[in-house]
Amino acid sequence: MEGDKNGLSYRIEWISNIISHGLFWHGVRNNLAKIGLDFMPYYWVKEAVDPVNPPQIRGEHEAFKISIFGEEEINYIKNTIIGIEQKDLIADLKNGEICIGLKHNSDIAAYMFIKRKPFIFRKRSFNLTSSESYLHSMYTFEAYRGMNLAPYLRYHSYKYLEKENVKTYFSVSEYFNKSTIKFKKKLNSEPIKLYLSLVLFKRWTMNFRLKSFT
């Protein structure tokens, strides 16, 4: 039956979408991680290295509004998105992180988090000064994908941070996640370093610097 999610045509379309969005190897990495072979090559990225033209939302956009999210919105996100059960987003909020989001009327369309303190990512330490930030966990809800919301929200996070005298923005881009790399290119982002993180059977972690970019 056409449209059957168990049918051959659906599976072919699903695989085609993964490949066309550059996510095939990203999916392979995630599946290997489930059996204990967690290898992650990733870029340490500096965003907005040159002035950015304000991204625009595609289609009707009058009902969208930028806001800072609190516990109510975080609890909704936690209870709605599959796969983030292990993340303690409320603890992140209480630890001083900022959750900035985009609402369409009263519905949450997209969100992301901002760190302002030094942190550890996969057992590698990253230092942040008072004028630096780390942007992470960007997510667009499925009903709002394809509307250019990620670059739009990211740009407005820069504007929010500028008011706090924070003018340097870092992030991590997984090497195989081409969608993330693509949207950051719209924001004049550049890789600074390429790292490889290996976590074997959740017991041993190794970190390597593969390349530094000038």
C-alpha positions as CSV (number, residue, x, y, z in Angstrom):
1,M,0.0,0.0,0.0
2,E,1.3,3.5,-1.0
3,G,2.6,5.4,2.1
4,D,3.0,2.2,4.2
5,K,5.9,2.8,6.5
6,N,6.8,-0.9,6.3
7,G,6.7,-0.9,2.5
8,L,9.7,-1.0,0.2
9,S,8.9,2.3,-1.5
10,Y,8.9,4.1,2.0
11,R,12.2,2.5,2.9
12,I,13.8,3.5,-0.4
13,E,12.5,7.1,0.0
14,W,13.8,7.1,3.7
15,I,17.3,6.0,2.6
16,S,17.3,8.4,-0.3
17,N,16.5,11.3,2.1
18,I,19.3,10.3,4.5
19,I,21.9,10.1,1.7
20,S,20.7,13.4,0.0
21,H,21.1,15.2,3.4
22,G,24.5,13.8,3.9
23,L,23.5,11.8,7.0
24,F,24.3,8.3,5.9
25,W,27.7,8.1,7.8
26,H,26.2,10.0,10.7
27,G,23.6,7.2,11.0
28,V,26.3,4.6,10.8
29,R,28.3,6.3,13.6
30,N,25.2,6.4,15.8
31,N,24.4,2.7,15.3
32,L,28.0,1.7,16.0
33,A,27.8,3.7,19.2
34,K,24.9,1.6,20.4
35,I,27.1,-1.5,20.4
36,G,29.9,0.3,22.2
37,L,32.1,1.5,19.3
38,D,31.5,5.3,19.7
39,F,33.8,7.2,17.4
40,M,33.1,10.9,16.8
41,P,35.2,13.1,14.5
42,Y,34.1,16.7,15.1
43,Y,35.0,20.2,14.3
44,W,35.6,22.9,16.9
45,V,34.0,25.8,15.1
46,K,34.1,29.6,15.4
47,E,30.8,31.1,14.2
48,A,30.2,34.5,12.6
49,V,33.8,35.2,11.9
50,D,32.6,37.8,9.3
51,P,29.4,40.0,9.5
52,V,26.3,37.9,8.8
53,N,23.4,39.0,6.7
54,P,20.2,38.4,8.8
55,P,18.6,35.1,7.7
56,Q,15.0,35.1,6.9
57,I,12.2,32.6,7.7
58,R,10.8,31.0,4.6
59,G,7.1,31.5,4.1
60,E,4.7,33.1,6.6
61,H,6.6,34.4,9.5
62,E,4.7,37.1,11.4
63,A,3.6,34.7,14.1
64,F,7.2,33.7,15.1
65,K,8.8,35.2,18.2
66,I,12.2,34.9,19.9
67,S,12.1,34.2,23.6
68,I,14.1,32.9,26.5
69,F,12.8,29.6,27.7
70,G,12.3,28.6,31.3
71,E,11.3,25.4,33.1
72,E,7.9,25.1,31.5
73,E,9.2,25.1,28.0
74,I,12.2,22.8,29.0
75,N,9.8,20.3,30.5
76,Y,7.7,20.3,27.3
77,I,10.8,19.7,25.2
78,K,12.0,16.9,27.5
79,N,8.6,15.2,27.3
80,T,8.2,15.6,23.6
81,I,11.5,14.8,21.9
82,I,12.5,11.2,21.7
83,G,16.2,10.4,22.4
84,I,17.0,13.1,25.0
85,E,15.7,11.3,28.1
86,Q,19.2,11.0,29.5
87,K,19.9,14.8,29.2
88,D,19.1,16.8,32.4
89,L,18.1,20.0,30.7
90,I,16.6,21.5,33.9
91,A,20.0,21.0,35.6
92,D,21.7,22.8,32.6
93,L,19.2,25.7,33.1
94,K,19.9,25.9,36.8
95,N,23.7,25.8,36.1
96,G,23.4,29.1,34.3
97,E,22.9,28.0,30.7
98,I,20.5,30.0,28.6
99,C,17.8,28.3,26.4
100,I,16.8,30.6,23.6
101,G,13.9,29.5,21.4
102,L,11.5,30.4,18.7
103,K,7.8,30.1,19.1
104,H,5.1,30.1,16.5
105,N,2.1,31.6,18.3
106,S,2.2,29.4,21.5
107,D,4.0,26.4,19.9
108,I,7.7,25.8,20.3
109,A,9.3,25.7,16.8
110,A,13.0,25.6,17.6
111,Y,15.4,26.0,20.5
112,M,19.1,25.9,21.4
113,F,21.3,26.3,24.5
114,I,24.1,28.7,25.3
115,K,27.0,28.0,27.7
116,R,29.0,30.8,29.3
117,K,31.3,28.8,31.5
118,P,34.3,26.4,30.8
119,F,33.0,22.9,30.1
120,I,33.9,19.3,29.3
121,F,32.8,17.6,26.0
122,R,33.5,13.9,25.8
123,K,36.2,14.3,28.4
124,R,38.0,17.1,26.6
125,S,38.1,20.4,28.5
126,F,37.2,23.7,26.7
127,N,37.9,27.0,28.3
128,L,35.6,30.0,27.8
129,T,36.4,33.6,28.8
130,S,33.8,36.1,29.8
131,S,33.5,37.3,26.2
132,E,33.1,33.9,24.7
133,S,30.2,31.4,24.5
134,Y,29.5,27.9,23.4
135,L,26.3,27.3,21.4
136,H,24.8,23.8,21.3
137,S,21.8,21.5,21.1
138,M,20.1,23.3,18.2
139,Y,16.8,21.6,17.4
140,T,13.9,22.3,15.1
141,F,10.6,20.5,15.6
142,E,9.6,18.4,12.6
143,A,6.5,20.5,11.6
144,Y,8.8,23.6,11.1
145,R,11.7,22.1,9.2
146,G,12.6,23.5,5.9
147,M,11.8,27.1,6.9
148,N,15.4,28.2,7.6
149,L,14.7,28.5,11.4
150,A,18.1,27.2,12.5
151,P,20.1,30.0,10.9
152,Y,17.4,32.5,11.9
153,L,17.5,31.5,15.6
154,R,21.3,31.2,15.7
155,Y,21.6,34.8,14.3
156,H,19.4,36.1,16.9
157,S,21.3,34.3,19.6
158,Y,24.3,36.3,18.5
159,K,22.3,39.5,18.9
160,Y,21.2,38.5,22.4
161,L,24.8,37.7,23.4
162,E,26.1,41.0,22.0
163,K,24.0,42.8,24.5
164,E,25.8,40.8,27.2
165,N,29.2,41.9,25.7
166,V,29.8,38.4,24.4
167,K,31.0,38.6,20.8
168,T,32.8,35.2,20.2
169,Y,30.7,32.1,19.5
170,F,32.0,28.6,19.4
171,S,30.3,25.3,18.7
172,V,30.9,21.7,17.8
173,S,29.9,20.2,14.4
174,E,30.0,16.5,14.0
175,Y,32.1,15.6,10.9
176,F,29.4,13.4,9.4
177,N,26.5,15.7,10.2
178,K,26.4,17.6,6.9
179,S,23.1,19.4,7.7
180,T,24.7,21.1,10.7
181,I,27.8,22.0,8.7
182,K,25.6,23.4,5.9
183,F,23.5,25.7,8.2
184,K,26.6,27.1,10.0
185,K,28.2,28.0,6.6
186,K,25.3,30.3,6.1
187,L,26.5,32.1,9.2
188,N,30.1,32.6,8.1
189,S,31.4,29.9,10.4
190,E,34.9,28.4,10.1
191,P,36.4,25.3,11.6
192,I,39.3,25.9,14.0
193,K,40.3,22.3,14.8
194,L,39.3,18.8,13.9
195,Y,39.2,16.3,16.8
196,L,38.5,12.6,17.1
197,S,36.9,11.2,20.2
198,L,36.8,7.5,20.8
199,V,34.6,5.9,23.5
200,L,34.9,2.1,23.7
201,F,32.1,0.2,25.5
202,K,31.4,3.3,27.7
203,R,34.6,2.6,29.7
204,W,37.6,4.0,27.8
205,T,37.8,7.5,26.3
206,M,40.5,8.7,24.0
207,N,40.8,12.1,22.4
208,F,43.0,13.1,19.4
209,R,43.6,16.4,17.6
210,L,43.7,15.6,13.9
211,K,44.1,19.0,12.4
212,S,44.4,22.7,13.1
213,F,43.1,25.2,10.6
214,T,44.6,28.6,10.0
